Amino acid sequence: MNFIKNNLANAITLGNLFSGCVGAVHLILGDYQTTAICIILSLILDFFDGFVARALKANSNLGTQLDSLADMVSFGLIPGLTIFVSLLEVENSNSLNFIDYGYLLLKEQRWISYFGFIITLFSCLRLAIFNLDEDQKYYFKGLNTPSNTILIFGLYLAHKESSAFSFLFENESYLLILTAISSWLLVSPIKMIAMKFKSMKLQDNYPKVALLIGAILILIIFKTVGIPLVIIYYILISIIFQKQLK
């Protein structure tokens, strides 16, 4: 019984990692819908592994390391891979598949696509910094990797589902600028709202309330297109409430 109690959270974390691996494979295969499902599942598992560990009082150094390693795939590799795929798909409105990607890389020498993995490198750096930084208990410093993944993949999903943000995915320069902005946000000094409560007083939680209400309204109004807009709103509202985040 103790074995299950001590390792249940770790099993959930490994589920996050497995989901991330499956999502990455399907993204390469051109099946972005399955990747979207995998990202949602990873987000849910990423939330519940910490929740379960705290509830069972089974926090451990092993769990901390596993969590970062799992996030590195689900929320580090996938956004980098999304830009990699997008750069290969420039000027092609349809999803490609594994063979098409290989052809474009080998025959047309679209090596610029590898720049998408700069996001993966900065995601790794961000996770390492977070593990060592003891100040980020009630706020994040820089954009956390799950939010960055929602931003990058959300833009890609909106482009595929509704042609929104297509201007980004039809121009290599714009995609490279997006890569640079995303990479900087991951390690930026900007304080970002974390849904962790130091107190339950309303006046101490105005940023979280504003974020929650705004995010719900954006999703209701814009639906799929609202997914990346929620993260943009999250960044803006965090900047507005910088002095209250501590």
C-alpha positions in Angstrom: 0.0 0.0 0.0 2.8 2.4 0.8 4.4 1.6 -2.5 1.3 2.7 -4.4 0.9 5.8 -2.2 4.6 6.8 -2.7 4.6 6.3 -6.5 1.0 7.1 -7.6 2.0 10.7 -8.4 5.1 9.5 -10.2 3.0 7.2 -12.3 0.7 10.1 -13.3 3.9 12.1 -14.2 5.0 9.2 -16.5 1.5 9.3 -18.0 2.2 13.0 -18.9 5.5 11.9 -20.5 3.8 9.1 -22.5 1.1 11.5 -23.7 3.7 14.0 -24.8 5.6 11.3 -26.8 2.4 10.2 -28.5 1.5 13.9 -29.3 5.0 14.5 -30.8 4.7 11.4 -33.1 1.3 12.4 -34.3 2.4 16.0 -35.0 5.1 14.6 -37.3 2.5 12.4 -39.0 0.4 15.4 -39.7 -2.4 14.4 -37.3 -2.5 17.7 -35.3 -5.9 16.9 -33.8 -4.5 13.9 -31.9 -1.6 16.1 -30.8 -4.1 18.6 -29.4 -5.8 15.8 -27.4 -2.4 14.6 -26.1 -1.5 18.2 -25.0 -4.8 18.5 -23.1 -4.2 15.1 -21.4 -0.6 16.1 -20.5 -1.9 19.4 -19.0 -4.4 17.5 -16.9 -1.9 14.9 -15.7 0.7 17.7 -15.0 -1.8 19.3 -12.7 -2.9 16.2 -10.9 0.6 14.7 -10.3 1.4 17.6 -8.0 -2.1 17.6 -6.5 -1.9 13.9 -5.7 1.6 14.1 -4.3 0.5 16.9 -1.9 -2.7 15.1 -0.9 -0.9 11.9 -0.1 2.1 13.7 1.4 4.3 11.9 -1.1 6.5 14.7 -2.3 10.0 13.6 -3.2 13.1 14.7 -5.1 12.5 11.9 -7.5 9.0 13.3 -8.3 10.4 16.8 -8.8 13.0 15.5 -11.3 10.4 13.3 -13.1 8.1 16.2 -13.5 10.6 18.4 -15.2 11.8 15.6 -17.5 8.2 14.8 -18.5 7.5 18.5 -19.1 10.5 18.7 -21.3 8.8 16.4 -23.8 5.2 17.5 -23.4 5.9 21.2 -23.1 9.4 21.6 -24.5 9.7 19.3 -27.5 6.1 19.8 -28.8 6.2 23.6 -29.2 9.6 23.4 -30.9 8.4 20.6 -33.1 5.3 22.7 -33.9 7.5 25.5 -35.3 9.7 22.9 -37.1 6.6 21.5 -38.8 5.2 25.0 -39.5 8.5 26.1 -41.2 8.3 23.0 -43.4 4.7 23.7 -44.2 5.1 27.3 -45.2 3.0 28.1 -48.3 1.2 24.7 -47.9 -2.2 25.0 -46.4 -2.6 21.3 -45.8 -0.9 19.2 -43.1 2.0 17.1 -44.4 3.1 13.7 -43.3 6.4 12.1 -42.2 7.4 11.2 -45.8 6.7 14.8 -47.0 8.8 16.3 -44.2 11.6 14.0 -45.1 11.4 15.0 -48.7 11.4 18.7 -47.9 14.4 18.3 -45.6 16.5 16.1 -47.9 15.5 17.3 -51.4 14.7 20.9 -50.9 17.1 21.4 -48.0 14.8 23.4 -45.7 17.3 23.4 -42.9 15.9 26.6 -41.6 13.1 24.5 -40.0 15.5 23.3 -37.3 15.5 26.8 -35.8 12.1 25.9 -34.4 13.9 23.8 -31.8 15.4 26.9 -30.3 12.1 27.0 -28.3 12.9 23.5 -27.0 16.4 24.6 -25.9 15.0 27.6 -24.0 12.2 25.4 -22.5 15.0 23.2 -21.1 16.8 26.2 -19.7 13.5 27.6 -18.2 12.8 24.3 -16.4 16.3 24.1 -15.0 16.1 27.7 -13.8 12.7 27.0 -12.2 14.0 24.0 -10.3 16.8 26.1 -8.8 14.8 29.3 -8.1 13.3 29.3 -4.7 11.4 32.6 -5.2 8.8 31.2 -7.6 6.4 29.9 -5.0 3.4 32.1 -5.7 4.3 33.4 -9.1 6.3 32.4 -12.2 9.3 34.3 -13.5 9.0 34.1 -17.2 6.3 32.2 -19.2 5.9 28.7 -17.9 6.3 25.9 -20.4 2.7 24.6 -20.4 1.5 28.2 -21.2 4.1 28.5 -23.9 3.0 25.2 -25.5 -0.6 26.4 -25.4 0.4 29.6 -27.1 2.5 28.1 -29.9 0.3 25.0 -30.6 -2.8 27.1 -30.1 -1.7 29.4 -32.9 -1.0 26.4 -35.1 -4.4 24.8 -34.3 -6.3 28.0 -35.0 -4.4 28.3 -38.3 -5.4 24.8 -39.2 -9.0 24.9 -38.0 -10.1 28.3 -39.0 -7.3 30.0 -41.0 -6.8 32.4 -38.2 -3.2 33.6 -37.8 -2.5 32.2 -41.2 -0.3 35.2 -41.9 2.1 33.8 -39.3 2.3 30.4 -40.9 2.7 31.6 -44.5 5.9 33.6 -43.8 9.2 32.1 -42.6 10.3 35.5 -41.1 7.2 35.7 -38.9 7.6 32.2 -37.7 11.3 32.9 -36.8 10.2 36.1 -35.0 7.6 34.1 -33.1 10.3 31.6 -32.1 12.5 34.4 -30.8 9.6 36.0 -28.8 8.6 32.6 -27.3 12.1 31.8 -26.4 12.7 35.1 -24.7 9.4 34.9 -22.8 10.4 31.6 -21.3 13.5 33.1 -19.5 12.3 36.7 -19.2 12.3 38.5 -15.8 8.6 39.2 -16.2 6.6 37.9 -13.2 3.6 35.8 -14.4 0.5 34.9 -12.4 0.5 31.4 -10.8 -2.8 29.9 -9.6 -1.3 29.4 -6.1 -2.9 31.1 -3.2 -1.0 32.6 -0.3 -4.3 33.8 1.2 -8.0 33.5 0.3 -8.7 37.2 0.7 -10.2 38.7 -2.5 -7.9 41.8 -2.4 -4.9 39.5 -2.5 -6.2 37.6 -5.5 -7.4 40.3 -7.9 -4.8 39.2 -10.6 -6.1 35.6 -10.5 -9.7 36.7 -10.6 -9.1 39.0 -13.6 -7.2 36.2 -15.4 -9.9 33.6 -14.7 -12.9 35.8 -15.8 -11.0 37.2 -18.8 -9.9 33.7 -20.0 -13.4 32.3 -19.7 -14.9 35.2 -21.7 -12.2 34.9 -24.4 -12.8 31.2 -24.9 -16.6 31.7 -25.0 -16.4 34.5 -27.6 -13.5 33.2 -29.8 -13.6 29.4 -29.2 -10.6 27.7 -30.8 -9.1 31.0 -31.9 -9.3 32.1 -28.3 -6.8 29.4 -27.1 -3.7 31.4 -27.9 -5.5 34.7 -27.1 -5.9 33.5 -23.6 -2.1 33.2 -23.2 -1.6 36.6 -24.7 -4.2 38.0 -22.3 -2.4 36.1 -19.5 0.9 37.8 -20.3 -0.7 41.2 -20.5 -2.6 40.9 -17.3 0.6 39.6 -15.6 2.4 42.7 -16.8 -0.4 45.0 -15.5 -0.3 43.4 -12.0 3.5 43.1 -11.8 3.7 44.9 -8.4 1.1 42.7 -6.8 2.9 39.4 -7.7 5.1 38.4 -4.8 
